[in-house]
Amino acid sequence: MGPKVSIIIPFYNCAYVDQAIQSAVNQTYKNIEIIVVDDGSTIFTEKIMPFKEHIHYIRKENGGTATALNTGIHAATGEYIAWLSSDDYFLPEKITKQMSFMFNNHAEASFTNYDYINDKNEVLIPHCGQSFSNINEVYKGFLSYNVINGCTVILKKNIFEKMGYFNPFYRYTHDYEMWFRLLVSGNKIHYLDEVLTKFRTHEEAGTQKYQPEMKQEMLIIENHYRPILIHHINKDLQ
C-alpha cells in the first residue's frame, strides 16, 4: 500500500475549500489522511461539513498559515506530509506519482510543477513554474527567487522534527524561509517535471492582497540565507 501521507489543508475564510478537500479525497493513493486546520474561520465553514467523515478537522484561534500548518504537522500520523492550500487543488494522481518518484530517487523531499488557474478553474498559465534538470539548478534558482510552490511539496515528516517547523514570524513567506533552511542544511529537494497541482489566483488570495508585506519578509529571508547558500554552492563546486 505504501507509507501513509498526511495531506494538510490550512483553511481561513476560503470559498474554494470544498474543491481542495474533494481533490484530496479523490487521490488514487489510498494510504492517506486529510487534516483540515480551520484557522479561526468565520465564513465558508459549511463547505467542510459534507466531508467530515473523510477528514480530521481541527479548529484553532487565528494565527496565520504557518501556525495552521504546524498544528496539522503535529497532529499528522503519516510518514510523509503534503500541503494543500484551501484555494488550490491536487490532480487525482498527485500523491501516487510523486511518491513513486520519491522512492525511485531515494528522496525525502520533492516538489513539482503546476498550472496557474483562475476562479473558474480555467488554466491561465500551464506549467507555470521553472523546470530543473538537477538539484544544483534548484540551489542556484534560490539565488534569484522562490522556485518552489509550497503546495507541490511532499516531505518526510521527520524533516520537520529535525529542522523545526514553519516560522510564524514570517506570516506570508514562511514556506520560502523553510526551503532556504532545508537547503543550507544540506537537505536535497528533488524536482519532478510534471503538473500535479492547480494553483489559483483570485481577489482574496494572499499573494494578491499582501504583496508589500511579502516583499519585506522576502528581503529579510534573502539577506540572511543567500550568503550561506552561495557558500554551499561554491563549496560543492570545488
N, C-alpha and C positions, 0 to 999 in steps of 0.2 A: 504493500500500500504506500510505502514511503513515509518519511517523518512528518509529523504534524506541522502545519503552517498556520500561524495566527495572523489573521487579517484585521488590522486595527483601523477603525473609521472614526476619526475625531469629528464631532458634529456640533455646530453652533449656528442656529437660525438659518439653516440652508434648505432651500426649496428643492434641491436635487438629491437629497439624502436617500430617498427611496430607490432611485436609479443606481446609486452607489451600492446599497445593500443588495439589491437584486443581482447586480453583476457579481458580487461575492458569492451569493447563493448559487449562481449558475456555473461556478467553476467546475471544470471536468476533473480536477484534482480533488479527491473526496476527503482526504485526511486534513481537514481544515477546521478552524474555529473562527467565528466572526465576532469581534468585540467592538461594539459601538459605544464610544465615550461621549456622552452628552455634556458639553462644557457649559452648563447653565442656560440652555436654550429657553426662549420664551415663545417662539413660534415654530411651526412646522413639525412639532414633536409627534403629531398624529400620523405623520408619514412613516414613523417607525413601528407603530402598533401592529400592522399586518405581519411583521417579520419577527415578533417577539419569540416565537418558538424556535427560530433558526439562529438567534444571536444571543450573546452575553451582553446585556445592557447595563451600563454603569453611568449614573448621573452624578455630577460633581459641581461645585461652585465654579463660576467662570474664572479662568486663569490663563487662557491662551492655548494655542495649539500644542506648544511644547509640553505643557503640563498634562494635556489630554493624552498625547502620545505616551508620555511617561507612565501615566495611570494605566493605559492599555498594556504597555510592555510588562509592567509589574504583575498585572493580572493574567498575562498570557501563559498558557501551558504548552504552547508549541515550541519546537526546537528552532524554528525559523519565524521571522517577523516580516510581514508585508504591511505597508502603509497605503491606505486609500483615502484621499480627501473626499469629503461628502458631496462635493460638486463634480467629481470625476468618476470614471468607471473603468473596470477591467474588461478585456475581451475574455470569453469563456476559457480559452486555452492558456491564459496568462500564467497561472501558477504551475500547471503541468509543464509547459515549455521552458519556463525559467528555472524550475527545479531540475529538470533534465540537463539543461545547460550547465548549471552549477555542479552537478555530480560529475559530468563529463570533464569539467575543467578544475575539479577539486577546489571550488571557490566557496568562500564563506560569505562573500558579499558580491552582489551584482546589480546592474541596472540595465534598462533597455531604452529604445526609442519610443516615441509616442506621437499621436496625432493631436493637433490643436483644433478644438471644436467650439461651436457657439452654443447658445442656449437651446437651440433646436436640434442639437446633436449633428449638425452639419459640419463636415471637415473643412476648416479654413486653410490649414497648412498641414499636408500629410508629411509624415516622417520629419517632424519639426526639429528634433534635436540633431546635433552634430554626430557623425559616425566616427568610430575609432577602430584602428587596426590592432592596437595592443595597449597594454596597461601604461606604458611610458607616455603614450599620447594622452591618456586620461590625466596623468600627473601634469603634463605641460599645459593641458587645457585649463586647469585651475589657476594658471598664472595670468589668465585673461578674464575668465568669467566662471559662473557656476555651471558646469557641464551636466550635472545630474538633476533630473526631475525626481523629487523625493518619492512620488507615487509610483515610480517604476522600479523601486529598490526592493530587494529581498536580502535580509541579513540574518545570520545566525544570532540567536538571542544572546548567546554568551559573549558576543562582541560588546553589547551594552554593559554586561556585568563586568567586563574587563576595562572598558574605556569610559564608562559613565554614560549617563542618559542625556537627552536633549536639554540644552541650557535655556531655562525660561527667561534669562536676561535678554536673549535675542527673540523678541516676540514675533518677528516676521521672517527672520533668516536663521532660525535655529537649525534647520537642515544643512544650510551652507556651512555653518560652523562645525557641525558634526562630520561632514565629509572631509573637511580640512583636517580635523582632529584625527580621523582614521588614517588618512594618507600620510601625514607627517609621523605617525606612529608605526608606519610600515605595513599597515593593512592594505591588501590589494583589493580593489573594487573592479571586478570584471565587467565587460560590456557585451551585451547581446544585441546585435544589429537587427532588431525586429520590433515592430509596433505591437505592443500588448496592452497599452493603456490609452485612454482618451482623456486629454487634459482640457478642461473647459474654461473659456473666458466668458464673463458676464458682468453686469453692472455692479453686483455686490461682491465680486471676487476680491480677495485681499490684495492680489497682485495689481489690481486696478486702483484700489482705494488708498493704498498706503505706500505709494512709490517713494515719496521723500523719506519716510521713516525707514524703508527698506534700504535705500541707498546709504543712509547714515550708518546703519548697522553693518552693511557690507563693507564699508570703508574701514571700520574698526577691525572686522574679521580679517580682511585682506592685509592690513598693515601689520597685524600680528603674525599671521600664518604664512604669507607668501615668502618672506625671507627664509623661514625654516624649510619650506618646500623647495625653494631654489637650492639650498644647501644639500638637501636629499637628492635632488636630481643630478647636481654636479658630482656628488659623491658616487652615485651609481654609474655615471659615465666614465669615471676614472678607471 
